[in-house]
């Protein structure tokens, strides 16, 4: 694990040293940092998103992290998703500029991965969907005062469940989540 700067140094997090910054390979939206494993289909995404309020998520962090998990399932065209575990703690919202405690959720999603092809047309999805482990961590940014700020910082990791290294990935992902630090609050727009 090594410390990696995110969003031009506005945040930092410990990640596996061999993970590739996807922006070296393709264009990535400004609100995302994406890292890829060089040896598996594992990816890690850190996003700065609008503060979700749907379904009670405004005041309930568990509802907010579930919303982000379900949003990832939707974006992945998941055929099915299941929540496996959640944080044992329910962090409170900090009211000042300090890195909030994250809330985490792990689950599985059944998706067609385009990198696994069978049949005569390489690059097309197979008929058999993959079971993918998904970990989601949420830091709710909330600063009151003259420069009010509200944002959801979301870190997600996904790995094909057939991989033997799923437990190892979950372990380093939880360490990475605990290591995230917000250093520059100007990253977040004023609400």
Backbone as CSV, one residue per row, in Angstrom:
resi,resn,N_x,N_y,N_z,CA_x,CA_y,CA_z,C_x,C_y,C_z
1,UNK,0.851,-1.176,0.000,0.000,0.000,0.000,0.898,1.241,0.000
2,UNK,0.459,2.231,-0.749,1.172,3.508,-0.752,0.166,4.639,-0.830
3,UNK,0.550,5.799,-0.303,-0.322,6.968,-0.312,-0.413,7.506,-1.736
4,UNK,-1.637,7.698,-2.207,-1.876,8.270,-3.528,-2.667,9.551,-3.358
5,UNK,-2.260,10.585,-4.094,-3.007,11.837,-4.085,-4.208,11.709,-5.004
6,UNK,-5.333,12.273,-4.566,-6.558,12.279,-5.351,-6.980,13.715,-5.617
7,UNK,-7.598,13.938,-6.757,-8.127,15.255,-7.116,-7.076,16.348,-6.942
8,UNK,-5.899,16.095,-7.527,-4.836,17.100,-7.514,-4.291,17.410,-6.137
9,UNK,-4.408,16.458,-5.209,-3.887,16.656,-3.860,-4.935,17.114,-2.857
10,UNK,-6.185,17.276,-3.275,-7.244,17.692,-2.351,-7.593,16.583,-1.360
11,UNK,-7.307,15.342,-1.736,-7.499,14.191,-0.845,-6.304,13.274,-1.020
12,UNK,-6.171,12.354,-0.067,-5.198,11.285,-0.236,-5.734,10.022,0.413
13,UNK,-5.214,8.895,-0.110,-5.686,7.587,0.338,-4.603,6.563,0.066
14,UNK,-4.505,5.562,0.920,-3.558,4.475,0.683,-4.190,3.450,-0.250
15,UNK,-3.461,3.107,-1.318,-3.918,2.137,-2.308,-2.773,1.185,-2.638
16,UNK,-3.084,0.035,-3.211,-2.002,-0.846,-3.643,-1.074,-0.114,-4.614
17,UNK,0.204,-0.260,-4.405,1.188,0.465,-5.202,1.175,0.134,-6.677
18,UNK,0.714,-1.066,-7.032,0.741,-1.453,-8.441,-0.524,-1.065,-9.202
19,UNK,-1.515,-0.494,-8.521,-2.740,-0.109,-9.223,-2.476,1.051,-10.168
20,UNK,-3.082,0.987,-11.331,-2.857,1.945,-12.412,-3.894,3.050,-12.338
21,UNK,-3.453,4.286,-12.443,-4.364,5.424,-12.533,-5.005,5.385,-13.917
22,UNK,-6.314,5.173,-13.981,-7.008,5.012,-15.263,-6.944,6.262,-16.119
23,UNK,-6.681,7.431,-15.519,-6.577,8.657,-16.322,-5.330,8.638,-17.207
24,UNK,-4.388,7.718,-16.914,-3.231,7.542,-17.797,-3.622,6.780,-19.063
25,UNK,-4.804,6.131,-19.049,-5.247,5.301,-20.169,-6.415,5.887,-20.942
26,UNK,-7.277,6.631,-20.250,-8.473,7.181,-20.891,-8.952,8.395,-20.105
27,UNK,-9.859,9.137,-20.710,-10.404,10.315,-20.047,-11.363,9.883,-18.939
28,UNK,-11.218,10.506,-17.771,-12.038,10.214,-16.594,-12.743,11.517,-16.211
29,UNK,-14.036,11.455,-15.838,-14.727,12.685,-15.409,-13.999,13.367,-14.257
30,UNK,-14.113,14.693,-14.184,-13.413,15.475,-13.162,-13.809,15.100,-11.740
31,UNK,-15.016,14.560,-11.553,-15.465,14.221,-10.198,-15.072,12.804,-9.786
32,UNK,-14.227,12.127,-10.602,-13.842,10.746,-10.313,-12.327,10.560,-10.338
33,UNK,-11.888,9.608,-9.524,-10.541,9.043,-9.611,-10.757,7.540,-9.759
34,UNK,-10.118,6.925,-10.744,-10.322,5.505,-11.022,-8.962,4.816,-11.054
35,UNK,-8.867,3.694,-10.344,-7.637,2.910,-10.311,-7.962,1.474,-10.689
36,UNK,-7.068,0.856,-11.458,-7.287,-0.484,-11.994,-6.172,-1.423,-11.572
37,UNK,-6.550,-2.651,-11.246,-5.552,-3.666,-10.949,-4.898,-4.098,-12.259
38,UNK,-3.572,-4.251,-12.278,-2.908,-4.718,-13.491,-3.053,-6.224,-13.699
39,UNK,-3.575,-6.949,-12.686,-3.598,-8.411,-12.788,-4.980,-9.042,-12.631
40,UNK,-6.035,-8.210,-12.481,-7.389,-8.759,-12.348,-8.391,-7.724,-12.849
41,UNK,-9.675,-8.070,-12.807,-10.726,-7.147,-13.221,-11.135,-6.188,-12.107
42,UNK,-10.334,-6.069,-11.080,-10.658,-5.227,-9.939,-10.444,-3.760,-10.270
43,UNK,-11.421,-2.929,-9.871,-11.281,-1.487,-10.027,-11.740,-0.789,-8.757
44,UNK,-11.197,0.389,-8.536,-11.568,1.225,-7.401,-11.892,2.605,-7.941
45,UNK,-13.024,3.152,-7.502,-13.464,4.471,-7.962,-13.739,5.339,-6.741
46,UNK,-13.202,6.558,-6.740,-13.527,7.558,-5.731,-14.241,8.680,-6.464
47,UNK,-15.437,9.041,-5.970,-16.257,10.055,-6.639,-16.697,11.119,-5.643
48,UNK,-16.782,12.354,-6.128,-17.407,13.436,-5.383,-18.752,13.672,-6.054
49,UNK,-19.820,13.440,-5.284,-21.179,13.473,-5.830,-22.056,14.438,-5.043
50,UNK,-23.196,14.771,-5.633,-24.187,15.558,-4.906,-24.670,14.765,-3.702
51,UNK,-25.020,15.482,-2.678,-25.553,14.904,-1.457,-26.945,14.358,-1.761
52,UNK,-27.118,13.045,-1.666,-28.410,12.446,-1.996,-29.390,12.629,-0.840
53,UNK,-30.647,12.817,-1.210,-31.692,13.020,-0.222,-32.855,12.048,-0.393
54,UNK,-32.880,11.290,-1.504,-33.986,10.400,-1.804,-34.138,9.317,-0.741
55,UNK,-35.405,8.935,-0.497,-35.688,7.802,0.385,-35.147,7.932,1.795
56,UNK,-35.113,9.123,2.340,-34.613,9.303,3.702,-33.114,9.447,3.800
57,UNK,-32.421,9.490,2.659,-30.954,9.554,2.665,-30.423,10.883,3.188
58,UNK,-31.254,11.913,3.220,-30.788,13.215,3.702,-30.294,13.132,5.148
59,UNK,-31.039,12.444,5.992,-30.703,12.391,7.414,-30.260,11.025,7.894
60,UNK,-30.211,10.037,7.002,-29.883,8.677,7.401,-28.739,8.167,6.521
61,UNK,-27.553,8.051,7.107,-26.378,7.645,6.332,-26.507,6.240,5.774
62,UNK,-27.191,5.347,6.503,-27.387,3.992,5.986,-28.223,4.042,4.707
63,UNK,-29.271,4.842,4.684,-30.087,4.987,3.481,-29.267,5.615,2.355
64,UNK,-28.362,6.532,2.698,-27.523,7.181,1.689,-26.546,6.193,1.060
65,UNK,-25.873,5.367,1.869,-24.917,4.405,1.301,-25.656,3.341,0.500
66,UNK,-26.848,2.940,0.945,-27.659,1.998,0.157,-28.042,2.617,-1.195
67,UNK,-28.386,3.906,-1.191,-28.711,4.589,-2.441,-27.532,4.508,-3.412
68,UNK,-26.312,4.764,-2.911,-25.136,4.732,-3.787,-24.856,3.310,-4.280
69,UNK,-25.043,2.299,-3.433,-24.892,0.902,-3.854,-25.887,0.573,-4.968
70,UNK,-27.124,0.977,-4.779,-28.158,0.716,-5.785,-27.892,1.496,-7.071
71,UNK,-27.322,2.685,-6.949,-26.965,3.472,-8.125,-25.872,2.773,-8.936
72,UNK,-24.899,2.179,-8.237,-23.843,1.420,-8.920,-24.455,0.207,-9.616
73,UNK,-25.392,-0.466,-8.938,-26.069,-1.616,-9.557,-26.799,-1.183,-10.820
74,UNK,-27.458,-0.042,-10.758,-28.163,0.477,-11.937,-27.181,0.786,-13.067
75,UNK,-26.086,1.482,-12.744,-25.083,1.835,-13.760,-24.442,0.597,-14.380
76,UNK,-24.338,-0.495,-13.593,-23.751,-1.744,-14.080,-24.754,-2.629,-14.801
77,UNK,-26.010,-2.148,-14.926,-27.082,-2.984,-15.494,-27.164,-4.313,-14.762
78,UNK,-27.070,-4.251,-13.431,-27.080,-5.455,-12.610,-28.407,-6.196,-12.748
79,UNK,-28.311,-7.506,-12.895,-29.501,-8.351,-12.964,-30.074,-8.601,-11.575
80,UNK,-29.212,-8.561,-10.552,-29.620,-8.753,-9.164,-28.530,-8.179,-8.266
81,UNK,-28.935,-7.695,-7.092,-27.945,-7.207,-6.134,-28.390,-7.596,-4.731
82,UNK,-27.390,-7.856,-3.879,-27.642,-8.290,-2.510,-26.677,-7.565,-1.585
83,UNK,-27.198,-7.021,-0.492,-26.355,-6.407,0.532,-25.898,-7.507,1.477
84,UNK,-24.586,-7.576,1.713,-24.017,-8.610,2.581,-23.772,-8.100,3.990
85,UNK,-23.053,-6.989,4.109,-22.688,-6.455,5.424,-22.749,-4.945,5.391
86,UNK,-22.770,-4.363,6.571,-22.717,-2.908,6.689,-21.821,-2.545,7.852
87,UNK,-21.517,-1.264,7.960,-20.738,-0.780,9.100,-21.453,-1.124,10.381
88,UNK,-20.693,-1.462,11.400,-21.308,-1.694,12.705,-21.594,-0.368,13.392
89,UNK,-20.906,0.696,12.960,-21.125,2.007,13.573,-21.933,2.879,12.626
90,UNK,-22.595,3.830,13.191,-23.332,4.821,12.414,-22.706,6.179,12.723
91,UNK,-21.763,6.618,11.866,-21.054,7.866,12.168,-22.000,9.057,12.189
92,UNK,-21.668,10.017,13.019,-22.454,11.246,13.054,-21.892,12.223,12.031
93,UNK,-22.713,13.185,11.646,-22.270,14.174,10.663,-21.407,15.223,11.350
94,UNK,-20.172,15.406,10.893,-19.373,16.497,11.454,-19.890,17.823,10.902
95,UNK,-19.748,18.865,11.673,-20.230,20.167,11.219,-19.087,21.108,10.845
96,UNK,-17.881,20.642,10.899,-16.744,21.479,10.549,-15.864,20.806,9.528
97,UNK,-14.802,21.486,9.112,-13.914,20.921,8.095,-12.968,19.861,8.651
98,UNK,-13.482,18.673,8.858,-12.665,17.531,9.252,-13.165,16.342,8.453
99,UNK,-12.265,15.425,8.137,-12.664,14.247,7.368,-13.679,13.472,8.188
100,UNK,-14.895,13.302,7.659,-15.910,12.562,8.413,-15.586,11.080,8.467
101,UNK,-16.198,10.388,9.410,-16.083,8.929,9.463,-16.878,8.342,8.310
102,UNK,-16.374,7.282,7.685,-17.141,6.661,6.611,-18.147,5.644,7.144
103,UNK,-19.151,5.396,6.353,-20.047,4.271,6.580,-19.831,3.342,5.391
104,UNK,-19.763,2.038,5.638,-19.459,1.094,4.566,-20.569,0.071,4.391
105,UNK,-20.606,-0.469,3.211,-21.558,-1.514,2.845,-20.853,-2.438,1.871
106,UNK,-21.060,-3.736,2.007,-20.561,-4.673,1.002,-21.733,-5.476,0.477
107,UNK,-21.605,-5.898,-0.763,-22.671,-6.675,-1.374,-22.187,-7.349,-2.634
108,UNK,-23.125,-7.967,-3.309,-22.824,-8.604,-4.591,-23.796,-8.081,-5.631
109,UNK,-23.338,-8.106,-6.865,-24.173,-7.750,-8.007,-23.927,-8.776,-9.103
110,UNK,-24.972,-9.171,-9.775,-24.850,-10.105,-10.895,-24.883,-9.271,-12.176
111,UNK,-23.731,-9.217,-12.852,-23.602,-8.366,-14.041,-22.910,-9.120,-15.166
112,UNK,-23.157,-8.651,-16.374,-22.417,-9.146,-17.534,-21.165,-8.287,-17.659
113,UNK,-20.001,-8.910,-17.524,-18.732,-8.198,-17.685,-18.292,-8.321,-19.127
114,UNK,-18.053,-7.190,-19.765,-17.724,-7.190,-21.187,-16.340,-7.740,-21.482
115,UNK,-15.490,-7.849,-20.468,-14.140,-8.353,-20.717,-14.097,-9.878,-20.805
116,UNK,-15.192,-10.540,-20.430,-15.249,-12.001,-20.502,-16.096,-12.381,-21.701
117,UNK,-15.463,-12.729,-22.786,-16.240,-13.042,-23.983,-16.140,-14.525,-24.305
118,UNK,-17.208,-15.036,-24.875,-17.226,-16.399,-25.375,-17.873,-16.360,-26.735
119,UNK,-17.633,-17.368,-27.505,-18.283,-17.416,-28.811,-17.473,-16.706,-29.871
120,UNK,-18.067,-16.548,-31.043,-17.329,-16.063,-32.195,-17.108,-14.552,-32.220
121,UNK,-17.743,-13.790,-31.328,-17.626,-12.335,-31.392,-16.889,-11.803,-30.172
122,UNK,-15.550,-11.731,-30.234,-14.785,-11.227,-29.090,-15.246,-9.830,-28.712
123,UNK,-15.250,-9.569,-27.421,-15.630,-8.257,-26.931,-17.104,-8.140,-26.599
124,UNK,-17.901,-9.138,-26.928,-19.313,-9.120,-26.581,-19.519,-9.936,-25.311
125,UNK,-20.505,-9.537,-24.522,-20.718,-10.203,-23.252,-21.187,-11.645,-23.450
126,UNK,-20.814,-12.497,-22.523,-21.243,-13.892,-22.573,-22.664,-13.988,-22.038
127,UNK,-23.285,-15.139,-22.215,-24.635,-15.352,-21.697,-24.630,-15.530,-20.190
128,UNK,-23.495,-15.922,-19.633,-23.398,-16.205,-18.199,-22.954,-14.952,-17.441
129,UNK,-23.816,-14.378,-16.572,-23.392,-13.194,-15.816,-22.386,-13.559,-14.734
130,UNK,-21.589,-12.589,-14.338,-20.607,-12.759,-13.273,-21.195,-12.282,-11.955
131,UNK,-20.779,-12.937,-10.877,-21.110,-12.486,-9.530,-19.964,-11.581,-9.097
132,UNK,-20.264,-10.309,-8.843,-19.248,-9.305,-8.552,-19.414,-8.825,-7.117
133,UNK,-18.322,-8.848,-6.356,-18.302,-8.264,-5.016,-18.170,-6.755,-5.167
134,UNK,-18.993,-6.008,-4.448,-18.942,-4.549,-4.488,-18.868,-4.030,-3.059
135,UNK,-17.862,-3.213,-2.794,-17.753,-2.516,-1.519,-17.994,-1.040,-1.756
136,UNK,-18.789,-0.412,-0.900,-19.093,1.016,-1.038,-18.843,1.692,0.300
137,UNK,-18.096,2.779,0.277,-17.884,3.601,1.470,-18.389,5.006,1.160
138,UNK,-19.001,5.626,2.161,-19.557,6.967,2.009,-19.040,7.870,3.108
139,UNK,-18.520,9.024,2.712,-18.175,10.104,3.628,-19.128,11.247,3.293
140,UNK,-19.913,11.668,4.242,-20.837,12.774,4.005,-20.165,14.062,4.451
141,UNK,-19.930,14.953,3.486,-19.306,16.248,3.752,-20.423,17.249,4.026
142,UNK,-20.339,17.880,5.187,-21.359,18.861,5.563,-20.704,19.939,6.400
143,UNK,-20.575,21.123,5.827,-19.987,22.260,6.534,-21.012,23.387,6.511
144,UNK,-21.301,23.916,7.677,-22.230,25.036,7.786,-21.443,26.323,7.936
145,UNK,-22.138,27.441,7.780,-21.495,28.726,7.943,-21.557,29.519,6.662
146,UNK,-20.650,30.485,6.543,-20.680,31.380,5.377,-20.353,30.639,4.083
147,UNK,-19.572,29.574,4.162,-19.243,28.783,2.967,-19.772,27.371,3.156
148,UNK,-21.084,27.247,3.149,-21.756,25.965,3.360,-21.388,25.003,2.236
149,UNK,-21.061,23.775,2.627,-20.697,22.755,1.644,-21.431,21.465,1.988
150,UNK,-21.927,20.796,0.950,-22.579,19.506,1.108,-22.173,18.641,-0.069
151,UNK,-21.683,17.449,0.204,-21.298,16.513,-0.864,-21.227,15.105,-0.283
152,UNK,-21.351,14.142,-1.149,-21.094,12.751,-0.797,-19.811,12.324,-1.497
153,UNK,-18.843,11.856,-0.725,-17.642,11.260,-1.286,-17.853,9.747,-1.191
154,UNK,-17.793,9.082,-2.339,-18.089,7.655,-2.414,-16.882,6.926,-2.981
155,UNK,-16.463,5.864,-2.304,-15.390,4.997,-2.791,-15.979,3.615,-3.000
156,UNK,-15.851,3.098,-4.208,-16.363,1.752,-4.484,-15.258,0.896,-5.076
157,UNK,-15.309,-0.386,-4.736,-14.391,-1.367,-5.296,-15.238,-2.511,-5.805
158,UNK,-14.832,-3.098,-6.927,-15.544,-4.285,-7.384,-14.561,-5.303,-7.911
159,UNK,-14.901,-6.573,-7.642,-14.043,-7.678,-8.051,-14.924,-8.875,-8.367
160,UNK,-14.577,-9.584,-9.404,-15.304,-10.784,-9.784,-15.219,-11.789,-8.646
161,UNK,-16.364,-12.310,-8.207,-16.410,-13.232,-7.064,-15.656,-14.534,-7.320
162,UNK,-15.425,-14.879,-8.579,-14.708,-16.116,-8.861,-13.217,-15.996,-8.566
163,UNK,-12.761,-14.793,-8.331,-11.345,-14.584,-8.036,-11.028,-15.025,-6.603
164,UNK,-9.924,-15.729,-6.429,-9.517,-16.188,-5.105,-9.095,-15.036,-4.195
165,UNK,-8.738,-13.892,-4.785,-8.197,-12.802,-3.980,-9.272,-11.850,-3.472
166,UNK,-10.558,-12.241,-3.501,-11.641,-11.363,-3.049,-11.446,-10.933,-1.599
167,UNK,-11.092,-11.873,-0.701,-10.901,-11.533,0.716,-9.730,-10.565,0.892
168,UNK,-8.663,-10.773,0.132,-7.513,-9.865,0.207,-7.914,-8.464,-0.258
169,UNK,-8.697,-8.397,-1.327,-9.136,-7.098,-1.840,-10.041,-6.403,-0.833
170,UNK,-10.962,-7.135,-0.232,-11.835,-6.532,0.775,-11.012,-6.001,1.943
171,UNK,-9.971,-6.739,2.336,-9.123,-6.322,3.447,-8.391,-5.017,3.140
172,UNK,-7.722,-4.923,1.965,-6.996,-3.685,1.671,-7.963,-2.542,1.395
173,UNK,-9.160,-2.844,0.845,-10.141,-1.788,0.599,-10.582,-1.145,1.914
174,UNK,-10.828,-1.970,2.939,-11.215,-1.406,4.236,-10.090,-0.569,4.836
175,UNK,-8.827,-0.984,4.638,-7.690,-0.169,5.091,-7.627,1.144,4.316
176,UNK,-7.874,1.077,3.011,-7.878,2.286,2.189,-8.953,3.251,2.651
177,UNK,-10.137,2.714,2.940,-11.256,3.545,3.409,-10.868,4.276,4.685
178,UNK,-10.239,3.571,5.623,-9.844,4.202,6.886,-8.763,5.260,6.692
179,UNK,-8.009,5.162,5.599,-6.886,6.081,5.383,-7.270,7.368,4.663
180,UNK,-8.472,7.452,4.086,-8.834,8.639,3.299,-8.792,9.898,4.149
181,UNK,-8.150,10.926,3.593,-8.081,12.231,4.248,-8.478,13.301,3.242
182,UNK,-9.351,14.199,3.685,-9.700,15.372,2.878,-8.785,16.495,3.333
183,UNK,-8.018,17.073,2.392,-7.016,18.084,2.719,-7.410,19.478,2.259
184,UNK,-8.164,19.580,1.181,-8.534,20.888,0.624,-10.040,20.942,0.442
185,UNK,-10.711,21.701,1.300,-12.176,21.769,1.295,-12.703,22.596,0.134
186,UNK,-11.835,23.317,-0.578,-12.276,24.049,-1.765,-12.606,23.112,-2.920
187,UNK,-12.285,21.832,-2.779,-12.698,20.845,-3.767,-14.214,20.810,-3.894
188,UNK,-14.907,21.080,-2.818,-16.365,21.010,-2.791,-16.954,22.386,-3.075
189,UNK,-17.943,22.427,-3.943,-18.579,23.701,-4.287,-19.445,24.162,-3.110
190,UNK,-19.622,25.478,-3.010,-20.481,26.022,-1.964,-21.923,25.676,-2.269
191,UNK,-22.654,25.261,-1.249,-24.059,24.867,-1.423,-24.970,26.087,-1.414
